[in-house]
């Protein structure tokens, strides 16, 4: 039987779908608890979260999970040549504290984006006064991986986790068809760019065509090149497949920040599968997607 439950967590819709002969309701409930606990700890909006408190006090003892998240982020920062960076503060290019109010104002300051200048001693973290960590989206990807491991450890072999279109599929059932995932068209929300079959993998897509805002007749989006502190509109969409959701999405985010030439060079050095859609709508790059029955529509 198929069991499905959705909740709005981490400012996105999270849906967990489990196919099982046994009722998995308890395990689905526990899975959402994982998302909820990470939101309480790492939300940049909740003034009781550890992340919020650290950013305001600049130094404090944190949980072991906080240290783990920081170390993983730092490793990804090194891996992507610093293009994935949890110190980037979107509010400085106009991302309002309440996006839907439309209060956008660009205000770049002397922000320190060097993760190596953060002091970490056991469970103690000290930030510079110009630094604010933001693990908000990263922990969503991390939660997807935690939940997938939790379900597999409890002998569930057929499930789909969809957290704001960061998707993980574990599918071993030989009697069911392999799930098909769609990559939306960046140019028309009513159309699909491509479909592909996916099993026991995560797919994450980052884009520049959503969450845009305008300041003084110039458009901005939510992914910043931390080197130039500007936006890249050469790429409109990057989709990456990986066994870990947090790696897939970190790479996708970093690639949009890198611009097209660097992103292709970076991804070509990784043993992963990817699709990049360029802004002209006609040119795209596809790598090693044949095994997923990728179909361009």
HURAKA-V610409 format. One record per residue. N is the residue number from 1. RES is the residue in three letters. PHI is phi in whole degrees, -180 to 180 (999 if undefined). NEAR is the number of other ideal C-beta (glycine too) atoms within 12 Angstrom. Layout:
BEGIN
N&RES&PHI&NEAR ; N&RES&PHI&NEAR
END
This chain:
BEGIN
1&UNK&999&13 ; 2&UNK&-106&19 ; 3&UNK&-121&26 ; 4&UNK&-133&20 ; 5&UNK&-144&27 ; 6&UNK&-126&21 ; 7&UNK&-143&26 ; 8&UNK&-93&16 ; 9&UNK&-137&32 ; 10&UNK&54&35 ; 11&UNK&59&23 ; 12&UNK&-154&24 ; 13&UNK&-84&19 ; 14&UNK&-112&36 ; 15&UNK&-123&29 ; 16&UNK&-119&41 ; 17&UNK&-120&30 ; 18&UNK&-125&38 ; 19&UNK&-100&28 ; 20&UNK&-160&27 ; 21&UNK&-78&15 ; 22&UNK&-104&17 ; 23&UNK&-68&15 ; 24&UNK&-96&28 ; 25&UNK&-55&17 ; 26&UNK&-62&19 ; 27&UNK&-74&27 ; 28&UNK&-66&34 ; 29&UNK&-59&20 ; 30&UNK&-64&23 ; 31&UNK&-65&42 ; 32&UNK&-67&30 ; 33&UNK&-63&22 ; 34&UNK&-64&34 ; 35&UNK&-59&41 ; 36&UNK&-64&25 ; 37&UNK&-66&24 ; 38&UNK&-69&39 ; 39&UNK&-64&34 ; 40&UNK&-63&25 ; 41&UNK&-87&32 ; 42&UNK&-119&41 ; 43&UNK&-66&28 ; 44&UNK&-86&32 ; 45&UNK&-101&19 ; 46&UNK&-86&20 ; 47&UNK&-72&15 ; 48&UNK&-99&15 ; 49&UNK&-72&28 ; 50&UNK&-63&34 ; 51&UNK&-63&37 ; 52&UNK&-60&25 ; 53&UNK&-65&27 ; 54&UNK&-64&34 ; 55&UNK&-62&34 ; 56&UNK&-87&19 ; 57&UNK&-88&19 ; 58&UNK&75&20 ; 59&UNK&-157&21 ; 60&UNK&-176&23 ; 61&UNK&-78&18 ; 62&UNK&-130&33 ; 63&UNK&-75&24 ; 64&UNK&-64&14 ; 65&UNK&-67&24 ; 66&UNK&-61&32 ; 67&UNK&-63&24 ; 68&UNK&-61&24 ; 69&UNK&-61&38 ; 70&UNK&-62&36 ; 71&UNK&-64&21 ; 72&UNK&-64&27 ; 73&UNK&-62&39 ; 74&UNK&-65&29 ; 75&UNK&-62&20 ; 76&UNK&-69&33 ; 77&UNK&-61&30 ; 78&UNK&-66&19 ; 79&UNK&-62&21 ; 80&UNK&-97&36 ; 81&UNK&57&22 ; 82&UNK&78&28 ; 83&UNK&-79&35 ; 84&UNK&-93&44 ; 85&UNK&-146&40 ; 86&UNK&-75&44 ; 87&UNK&-92&33 ; 88&UNK&-66&41 ; 89&UNK&-108&31 ; 90&UNK&-65&33 ; 91&UNK&-63&27 ; 92&UNK&-75&27 ; 93&UNK&-115&34 ; 94&UNK&97&29 ; 95&UNK&-74&32 ; 96&UNK&-62&22 ; 97&UNK&-62&16 ; 98&UNK&-125&12 ; 99&UNK&-55&21 ; 100&UNK&-74&12 ; 101&UNK&-79&11 ; 102&UNK&73&15 ; 103&UNK&-93&16 ; 104&UNK&-108&28 ; 105&UNK&-150&19 ; 106&UNK&-77&25 ; 107&UNK&-151&18 ; 108&UNK&-59&22 ; 109&UNK&-120&16 ; 110&UNK&-90&13 ; 111&UNK&-67&27 ; 112&UNK&-92&22 ; 113&UNK&-103&34 ; 114&UNK&-93&21 ; 115&UNK&-64&30 ; 116&UNK&-69&16 ; 117&UNK&-88&18 ; 118&UNK&-83&32 ; 119&UNK&-89&17 ; 120&UNK&-128&26 ; 121&UNK&-129&13 ; 122&UNK&55&13 ; 123&UNK&-106&19 ; 124&UNK&-111&20 ; 125&UNK&-124&32 ; 126&UNK&-127&22 ; 127&UNK&-96&32 ; 128&UNK&-75&22 ; 129&UNK&-65&16 ; 130&UNK&-94&19 ; 131&UNK&-115&30 ; 132&UNK&-140&31 ; 133&UNK&-80&41 ; 134&UNK&-138&37 ; 135&UNK&-101&43 ; 136&UNK&-54&36 ; 137&UNK&-79&39 ; 138&UNK&-60&42 ; 139&UNK&-70&45 ; 140&UNK&-65&40 ; 141&UNK&-65&48 ; 142&UNK&-62&42 ; 143&UNK&-64&44 ; 144&UNK&-58&48 ; 145&UNK&-68&38 ; 146&UNK&-63&32 ; 147&UNK&-68&43 ; 148&UNK&-62&38 ; 149&UNK&-65&24 ; 150&UNK&-61&30 ; 151&UNK&-68&36 ; 152&UNK&-65&25 ; 153&UNK&-62&15 ; 154&UNK&-103&21 ; 155&UNK&71&17 ; 156&UNK&-96&33 ; 157&UNK&-112&25 ; 158&UNK&-137&31 ; 159&UNK&-153&40 ; 160&UNK&-132&41 ; 161&UNK&-114&48 ; 162&UNK&-123&33 ; 163&UNK&-115&42 ; 164&UNK&61&31 ; 165&UNK&73&32 ; 166&UNK&-96&45 ; 167&UNK&-119&41 ; 168&UNK&-123&47 ; 169&UNK&-124&38 ; 170&UNK&-118&37 ; 171&UNK&-141&31 ; 172&UNK&-113&20 ; 173&UNK&-70&22 ; 174&UNK&-74&10 ; 175&UNK&-93&11 ; 176&UNK&-115&20 ; 177&UNK&-68&14 ; 178&UNK&-64&24 ; 179&UNK&-60&31 ; 180&UNK&-108&24 ; 181&UNK&-108&35 ; 182&UNK&-108&25 ; 183&UNK&-101&39 ; 184&UNK&-64&25 ; 185&UNK&-75&23 ; 186&UNK&-73&33 ; 187&UNK&-105&20 ; 188&UNK&-153&13 ; 189&UNK&-63&12 ; 190&UNK&-85&8 ; 191&UNK&-119&16 ; 192&UNK&-110&19 ; 193&UNK&-77&33 ; 194&UNK&-157&29 ; 195&UNK&-126&25 ; 196&UNK&-154&34 ; 197&UNK&-87&25 ; 198&UNK&-142&35 ; 199&UNK&-149&30 ; 200&UNK&57&25 ; 201&UNK&-148&35 ; 202&UNK&-110&42 ; 203&UNK&-128&48 ; 204&UNK&-129&47 ; 205&UNK&-125&42 ; 206&UNK&-111&43 ; 207&UNK&-148&36 ; 208&UNK&-116&34 ; 209&UNK&-95&28 ; 210&UNK&-119&20 ; 211&UNK&54&25 ; 212&UNK&-108&24 ; 213&UNK&-148&27 ; 214&UNK&-124&16 ; 215&UNK&-132&22 ; 216&UNK&50&12 ; 217&UNK&67&7 ; 218&UNK&-120&16 ; 219&UNK&-87&20 ; 220&UNK&-131&32 ; 221&UNK&-131&35 ; 222&UNK&-89&31 ; 223&UNK&-116&41 ; 224&UNK&-104&36 ; 225&UNK&-74&33 ; 226&UNK&-70&35 ; 227&UNK&-81&21 ; 228&UNK&-96&18 ; 229&UNK&61&25 ; 230&UNK&-125&23 ; 231&UNK&-98&34 ; 232&UNK&-107&35 ; 233&UNK&-111&25 ; 234&UNK&-69&27 ; 235&UNK&-107&42 ; 236&UNK&-106&37 ; 237&UNK&-159&39 ; 238&UNK&-130&47 ; 239&UNK&-118&48 ; 240&UNK&-131&45 ; 241&UNK&-107&42 ; 242&UNK&-157&32 ; 243&UNK&-73&26 ; 244&UNK&-115&28 ; 245&UNK&-65&41 ; 246&UNK&-66&40 ; 247&UNK&-74&35 ; 248&UNK&-57&41 ; 249&UNK&-76&42 ; 250&UNK&-63&46 ; 251&UNK&-65&41 ; 252&UNK&-63&47 ; 253&UNK&-64&45 ; 254&UNK&-63&43 ; 255&UNK&-66&47 ; 256&UNK&-66&47 ; 257&UNK&-67&40 ; 258&UNK&-74&34 ; 259&UNK&78&28 ; 260&UNK&-67&28 ; 261&UNK&-63&17 ; 262&UNK&-68&26 ; 263&UNK&-66&39 ; 264&UNK&-66&25 ; 265&UNK&-62&18 ; 266&UNK&-63&32 ; 267&UNK&-68&35 ; 268&UNK&-66&18 ; 269&UNK&-88&16 ; 270&UNK&-106&25 ; 271&UNK&-88&15 ; 272&UNK&-137&29 ; 273&UNK&-114&32 ; 274&UNK&-158&39 ; 275&UNK&-135&44 ; 276&UNK&-119&43 ; 277&UNK&-108&36 ; 278&UNK&-85&28 ; 279&UNK&-71&24 ; 280&UNK&-78&14 ; 281&UNK&80&17 ; 282&UNK&-118&11 ; 283&UNK&-102&16 ; 284&UNK&-147&29 ; 285&UNK&-116&27 ; 286&UNK&-126&27 ; 287&UNK&-132&28 ; 288&UNK&56&19 ; 289&UNK&-102&29 ; 290&UNK&-61&12 ; 291&UNK&-69&15 ; 292&UNK&-98&29 ; 293&UNK&53&18 ; 294&UNK&-63&28 ; 295&UNK&-126&19 ; 296&UNK&-80&19 ; 297&UNK&-100&15
END
